[in-house]
Structure formats: C-alpha cells, structure tokens
C-alpha cells in the first residue's frame, strides 16, 4: 500500500507539468524531424541515382570485433561506365546478400564515391526524431486526458 500511495503522490506532483510540457516538446521534435529530412533531401538533390547489384560481401577481420562485412556493388553510371565500389559501412552480419539490387547515389564528378540510398540510410536521424516526437506528444496528451478524468473540476 505504501508503494501505491507513493506512486499516486508522484503522479499528482509531476503529471500536470509533464502533461503541459510533453506535447510541446514532441511537436518541436516532429518539426525538427521535418527540417532534418528536408536538409537531407536537399543535400542529395545534386547526386545522380543508379541501381546497383551486390556482387559479393567483402570480409575483413577486425581485432576486437571479429569478422565484418562490406558489400561490393556494381552499377552503370548515366554515361554507361561500369563502376564497382565497396561500401565502407561494415557490419557483423551480411546485410545484403549477393545478387540484391539496391539504390545508390553518386556525385557526377566521382562515381566511386557512391553510397547506398535506402530510406533508412538517408533519413535515419529524421525518422528517429519523428518517432520520439510522436511518442512524447502522445504521452503528454494521454496525461492530460487522465488528469481531466481524475480531476474534472480543475
């Protein structure tokens, strides 16, 4: 019973402030996510797009981390040149099996600087900010609804 009383007191003390603060902070995070997504999109506009095929996964032994894999991609540029690159992102598991087709972005001046253009790799920061913003916004609204139901006069 002591724990329940303590929880009720903590809720009564902090819920009004959290109910007022969380929706605003969630809204700010969602707006920031939109800005980051727009910034990322704007930064990739001058890049050229192509569809690459994973030819193999290059294994590398890294001390303390074990074997790490990097996909080797092959694609044709808009001029028809065949380019082969190893993506520097190393993972401990084969992320993309050989034969997988993936979108890539590359600068026109240097196609060897190509990088993967999956949605998660391009917009991971914006996605995480948006999810956190939605969670905080919803938590604040739920707290406000609970407070109104528990104290209809206030």
N, C-alpha and C positions, 0 to 999 in steps of 0.2 A: 504494500500500500504506500509505503514511503516513496518508492520509485515512481508510482503513478502520480502522486502529489507533486513530486519534483518535476516530472515531465509536464504536467499541467501548468505549473508556475513558469517554467522555461518558455512554454508556448505562449502563455499570456504576456510574458515580458518581451519576447523577440518577434513574434508573429506580426504585430502591426507594422513594425519598422521594415521587416522583410517583405511584407505584402505591398508596402509602398515603394520599396527600392528595387525589388527583383524585376517587375515588368519593365521599368525604365532601363535597367542595365541590360536586360535581354533585348530590348528594342535597339539599344546602342550597338550591341554586338551584332545583331542582324544587319543594321545599317553598315557597320564596319565590314561585315562579310560581303555585302554587295559592292562596296568600294574596292575591296581586295580582289574580288572576282573581275570587276571591270578593269582594274590595273593589270591583272594577269592576262586578260583577254587582249587589252591594248598592247601589251608587251610582245605578244605572239603574232600580232597582225602582219608585220613585215616578213615573217617566216613563210617559207614555202612548205606545202604539205605533200606527203607521199605515203604510200602503203608499203611497209617493209615486211619481209619474211624472216623469221628467226631461222638461221641456218644451223646454229649449234649453241650450246651453252658452254662457255669457257670456264673451266675450273681453275681455281687458284688457292694454294694453301697459304693461309694467313696465320702466323703464330698467335696463339691465344684465342683464335676464333674458329679454327678448323678450316674446312673447305668452303669457299664462297664461289658463287656462280654469277657470271655476267653474260647476258645474251649477245650474240653476234648477229647483226641484222644486215640484210642486203636489200637495196632498193634502187630504183631508177629515178634520176632527177628529171626535171621538166625538159632538160636538154637531151635526155636519153643516156647520160653517162651512168654506168653501173657503179654504185658505191657500196662499200662494205665497212661497217663500223662496229666496234664493241662498246656497248653502253656501259659507262663507268659505275652504275649503281650495282653494288654487289649484295647478294642475298645468300642466306644459308640453305635455301631450297631453290629448286628450279622453278622460277615463277612462270615462264613462258616456254612450253615445250617446242622442240624443233618443228618447223612447218607452220607455226602460228603466224597469222597476219596481224600486224599492228600498225596503227597510225604513227607517223613521225613528223616532226617539224625540223626544218633545217634552214640556215641562212643561205641565201642565194650565192654569196661570195665563197662560202666554205661548207659544202655539204657534209664534210667529215665531222662537223660539229653537231650532227643530228642528235635529237633526243626524243624519247617516247612522248607521245601526245595523248595518252589516255586521260580521261576526265579526272581521275583521282590524282594522277601525277601533275596535272596542270593546275587543279583547283583545290588541292587538299587543305590548304590553310583556310580558304573561304568556306569550304564545306564544314570543317570543324568549328569555325566561328559561328556559322549559321545554326548548327545543331546545338551548340552551347547556348546561343541566344534564345532559341525556341524553348529549350528546357528551362532556362531561368524565367522567361516570360510566362510560360505555363505554370511554373511553380508559384510565382507571385500571384497570378490570377486565382489559382486554387486556394492559396492562403487567404486572399481577400474574400472569396466565397465562403470559406469556413468561418472566418471572423464575423461575417454578416449573419450567418446562420446561428452561431453561438451567442452573439450579442446583437439582437435585432434593434435595440434602442440606440446603440452607439454607432 
